[in-house]
Amino acid sequence: MQTTLEAKISGRNKLDGTVTNIIPGTVTAEVELDIGNSKMITGVITKKSLDEMQIRKGDELTALIKATSVMFIKE
């Protein structure tokens, strides 16, 4: 039985996308999302989270990004 929790999240950098690729490892897994406009984002999560969330190719997910710093490069 799955329950839904209403949560408030401080992170504002949310990107919706579709899972296009999963590379499972022993401890972690890379999850790749197509976020539209020919843009992709890849994140690393634990293998346990991948299994518990039952993430599969084609699933719609939201990537929540919390960064403490942003760096820029100009060449």
N, C-alpha and C positions, 0 to 999 in steps of 0.2 A: 504494500500500500504506500503510495507516494503522497506526501503532504506538500502543500504550497505555503511558503512563508513570505509575508510581505516585508521586505527589507529596505532600509535606506542605506545608500552607498555614497561615500564621499567622493569617489572617483568620477570624473566627468568625461574622461576620454574613452568613450564606448564606440566600438566599431562592430556593426552587424555584418555577418558573412555566412558563407556556405563552406563546409568542410570539403576540401578537394583532395587532401592527402594526409595520411597518418603514418608516421614511422615509429613503431613501438620498439623500445629497447628493453633492457632488463629492469631498470629502475625508473626511467623517464620515457616520455614519448613526445615527438614533435607533431604538432597539429597545425596544418596549413589551412588558412581561410581565404577565400576569394571575397574581397570586400567591395567589389565593383570597380568600374572605370579602369579595368586592366591592372588593378592593384591587388597584391597579395600580402598577407601578414602571417608570420609563423611564430608560434609560441611553444614553450616547453612546459609540460606538466608532468606530474608523477604518473607512473603506470597505474597506480592504485586509483587515482582520480579518473583516468581514462576509462578504466573498467567500471568504477562505481557510477559514473555519469553515462555510461554506455554510449560514448561518442563514436559515431560511425560516419563514413563518407556520405555526403549529401545532407547531413544534419545542419540545421540553422543554429548558429551560436552567436553570442556577443562576446567580443574580446574587450576586457576592461583593463585599461593601461594606467598604471600609477607610476609616475616617474618623479624622482626628486631633483633631477637636473636634465637640462636639454643642452646639447652641444651642437655648434654649427661649424662647418668648414667652408672656407672660400679659397679656391686655388687660382 
